[in-house]
Amino acid sequence: MKNSTIEAEIRFRFLSLDKFQAYSLVREILGATHKEDEASNRYVAYVPLTKHNFEDINDYFVRQRVEVEACDIFVSVNADAKGANVNVPTIVNRMLKYIDCKLTFSFTVG
């Protein structure tokens, strides 16, 4: 079995924003997106976790007074084969030092 190394897609998620917060996030942080959860009338927002927007995410988190339980770091992996190694970038560890939120993983083998 051949082990290959796969890069993970890393996004910081805000799990329960109101409409104003969701729309302002998209304007303030490059690459941010959101979708409405119609059942709760709240929004889930996704921001690529990169060194370019690290400070923007942290500033938004503090400024909007988001609870640590209302966010996570979403690690998504799409692999072509079983037995792959996944590299999670050190930016994840750095973010956890600032915002100690949970990690959520999605691993799909196709």
PyMOL commands that set and color helices and strands:
alter all, ss='L'
color gray80, all
select helices_A, chain A and resi 19-28+54-63+68-70+90-98
alter helices_A, ss='H'
color red, helices_A
select strands_A, chain A and resi 5-7+9-17+33-37+42-48+71-79+85-87+102-109
alter strands_A, ss='S'
color yellow, strands_A
deselect
rebuild
show_as cartoon
